Amino acid sequence: MITEKTVTIETETGEKLDVTLCLEGKRLGTCLRINGLPHHFERMQADDIVENYKLDTDPDYFPCNDELGFCYVLVPFSQ
């Protein structure tokens, strides 16, 4: 089982940020602060997102994913 993974986040202008994800429960993730507000950044199975979350109103939505079926989500913490 993977307990740590480093991913690169890249903006449209080419700025890059390497982020280390650590095992948090059953998922790899970390906390990113955006303008001081904490956000979950997690690696998840694309199938899990489609089955358990509503991210898009398109009924045929299926997230882009890597060769192992994983993708990444960034969501704010609850208030």
Contacts in CASP RR format, 6 or more apart in sequence:
PFRMAT RR
TARGET T0000
AUTHOR 0000-0000-0000
METHOD contacts of the structure
MODEL  1
MITEKTVTIETETGEKLDVTLCLEGKRLGTCLRINGLPHHFERMQADDIV
ENYKLDTDPDYFPCNDELGFCYVLVPFSQ
1 23 0 8 1.000
2 23 0 8 1.000
2 28 0 8 1.000
3 22 0 8 1.000
3 23 0 8 1.000
4 20 0 8 1.000
4 21 0 8 1.000
4 22 0 8 1.000
4 23 0 8 1.000
4 28 0 8 1.000
5 20 0 8 1.000
5 21 0 8 1.000
5 28 0 8 1.000
5 43 0 8 1.000
6 18 0 8 1.000
6 19 0 8 1.000
6 20 0 8 1.000
6 21 0 8 1.000
7 18 0 8 1.000
7 19 0 8 1.000
7 21 0 8 1.000
7 43 0 8 1.000
7 72 0 8 1.000
8 16 0 8 1.000
8 17 0 8 1.000
8 18 0 8 1.000
8 19 0 8 1.000
9 16 0 8 1.000
9 17 0 8 1.000
9 18 0 8 1.000
9 19 0 8 1.000
10 16 0 8 1.000
10 17 0 8 1.000
19 30 0 8 1.000
19 32 0 8 1.000
19 41 0 8 1.000
20 30 0 8 1.000
21 28 0 8 1.000
21 29 0 8 1.000
21 30 0 8 1.000
21 41 0 8 1.000
21 42 0 8 1.000
21 43 0 8 1.000
22 28 0 8 1.000
22 29 0 8 1.000
22 30 0 8 1.000
23 29 0 8 1.000
24 30 0 8 1.000
24 42 0 8 1.000
27 42 0 8 1.000
27 43 0 8 1.000
27 44 0 8 1.000
28 42 0 8 1.000
28 43 0 8 1.000
29 40 0 8 1.000
29 41 0 8 1.000
29 42 0 8 1.000
29 43 0 8 1.000
30 41 0 8 1.000
31 38 0 8 1.000
31 39 0 8 1.000
31 40 0 8 1.000
31 41 0 8 1.000
31 77 0 8 1.000
32 38 0 8 1.000
32 39 0 8 1.000
32 41 0 8 1.000
32 74 0 8 1.000
33 39 0 8 1.000
37 76 0 8 1.000
37 77 0 8 1.000
38 76 0 8 1.000
38 77 0 8 1.000
39 74 0 8 1.000
39 75 0 8 1.000
39 76 0 8 1.000
39 77 0 8 1.000
40 73 0 8 1.000
40 74 0 8 1.000
40 75 0 8 1.000
40 76 0 8 1.000
40 77 0 8 1.000
41 72 0 8 1.000
41 73 0 8 1.000
41 74 0 8 1.000
42 72 0 8 1.000
42 73 0 8 1.000
43 70 0 8 1.000
43 71 0 8 1.000
43 72 0 8 1.000
44 70 0 8 1.000
44 71 0 8 1.000
44 72 0 8 1.000
44 73 0 8 1.000
45 69 0 8 1.000
45 70 0 8 1.000
46 62 0 8 1.000
46 63 0 8 1.000
46 64 0 8 1.000
46 65 0 8 1.000
46 69 0 8 1.000
46 70 0 8 1.000
46 71 0 8 1.000
47 69 0 8 1.000
49 55 0 8 1.000
49 63 0 8 1.000
49 71 0 8 1.000
49 73 0 8 1.000
50 61 0 8 1.000
50 62 0 8 1.000
50 63 0 8 1.000
55 61 0 8 1.000
55 63 0 8 1.000
55 73 0 8 1.000
63 71 0 8 1.000
64 71 0 8 1.000
65 71 0 8 1.000
END
